[in-house]
Amino acid sequence: PPTAPGELTEARLFREPLLVAAPPDHRLAAATELRRADLAGQKVLGLEPGHQLHDQVRTLCDELGATFLRDYEGTSLDTLRHMVAMGLGLALLPALYVRSDIGDRGEGAVLRMRRPRLERHIGLVWRREASYGEMFEGLAAVIRDVARDRLPELTVAA
């Protein structure tokens, strides 16, 4: 690893929901909300290894009893969106991506989960000995403030 244990400082920023993208003809596409049990046995697309979201989605698939498809791995969230629209499977997409890049395109369904939601944790990490540590703390505070004021889909860290 590039750093030894204890060399990093982390500021928690927010938790971001993961939404389920489904092809328009998928049996789940007409649902208003999904339960975790609805994903059991479903085929889920993911990003290629090396992306943090790859590991997060693979772990969630294991927990939910879904099949993480390794034959079809996307290089980007846009690739996943197109693969879903072609009917290759479902995808778990970050809420901010859905907000900015999908909107109401009508390429399929984007479904929210009932509580407990599927989500990922987002933080800012820097070397503990960095000379600009206070600047990173300030940056984290600004990001949390903007998220709190403008991004209601997020759960902002205290």
N, C-alpha and C positions, 0 to 999 in steps of 0.2 A: 504493500500500500504506500501511497505517497506521503503519509504522515504516520507518526506513532500514536498509540492511544493516549488521549489526554492533551494532544496538541491543538485540538480544534475547539472553538466556541460556537454555540448554536443559538440563534434567536428564532423562536417559533413565530411564524407569521399567521397562518390560517389553515383550516381544513377545507378542502375543496371536494364537493360531491362528484362522484363518477356516475354518469348517466348511461343508460343502455340504448344503444342504437340498434335498430332492427330493420330488416328489409321490409318493404311495404306489404308483401304477401305473407309475412311470418305470422304464426298464430298469436304471438304476443303483441304484435303491432297495434292491435285495437284496444289494448288495455289502457286504463287511465293512470294506473300506478302498478308497480311490480312488487312482489314480495321476494325475499331471498330464495325461497323454495321454488319460485318460477324459473330460476336459472339452473336448477339441477338438471343434468343431462343435456344442457344446451351446448352448442358449439360456439366458442368465443375466439375471436381473432385478437391478435396482439401485435405490438411492435416487435421488431427484431431484437435479439439480445444486445445489451449495451445501453439500452434506454432504461431509466429507472421505472417507467410505467410498465415495461415488459415484466419485470420482477413482481411489481405490485399486482398486476392483473393475473399473472400465473398463480400467485399465492391465493388471491381471492377465488380463482377457479377451483383450486384444491379445497378450499373451505366450503364452497357452495356446491360441490359435486358437479361442476361444469367441466367440459372438455376444452382445454386450452389447445387450440390448433397450432401445431408447429410447422405444418406444411405450407401455410400461407401466413407469413409474417410481414407486416407493413414496415416501410421505411419512414413513414410519417403519419400523423393523425389524418391528413387528407387522404393518404393511401388507404387507411383503414375505412374511412367514410365511403370511399368508392367501392371497396371490397364488400362492405355491408350492402350498399345499393345494388350490387350485382348478385346478392343472395348467397354469399359464401359463408355467412355466419353473423353472429352478434358481435358488438364491440362495446367495451367500457370506455367512454370518452370523458375527459375532464369538462366540468361545467363551463369554465371560462372559454374553452375551445368551442364548445357548442354555441355559446352566446355570440362569439365573434365570427365564427366561420361557417356555421350551419344555419342558424336562425330558422326561417320558415321556407327552406328550399324545397320541401316536399319530396326528398329523395328516399324517404323512409320514415320510421317513427323514432323519436327520441323520448325515452321513457324515464320517469323518475322512480326512485325506490321509496317504498314506505320505510318508516324508521324501524330498525336502525339502517341508516343510509350506508351505501358503499361510498367511501371517501378516501382521500389521500391527504397526508400532512405535508405542508410546504413550509420550509424554513430557510434562513440565511445562515451560511456557515463560513467561518473565516479562521485563520490560524490564530491561536491564543496570543502569540507573541507579535502579531501584526501591529505596526506603529499607528495604524488608523483604527484601532478597535472602537473608540468612541464614535467615529464616523459611521462604522457599520451598525452600531446600536441605534444611532440617529436615523440611518437609512431604514432599518427595520421598523422603527416607530412611524416613519412617513408611510411606508408600505401598508402597515396595519391601519393607519388613519384613512388612507385612500380606499382600502378594501372595505372598511367599516362604512364609509360614506357613500361609496358608489357601486359596491358589488354585494348585493343582498343575498346572493346564493352561497356566499362563504360564511364560515364560522371563524371569526377573527380571534386570535389568541389574546389573552389578557396581558 
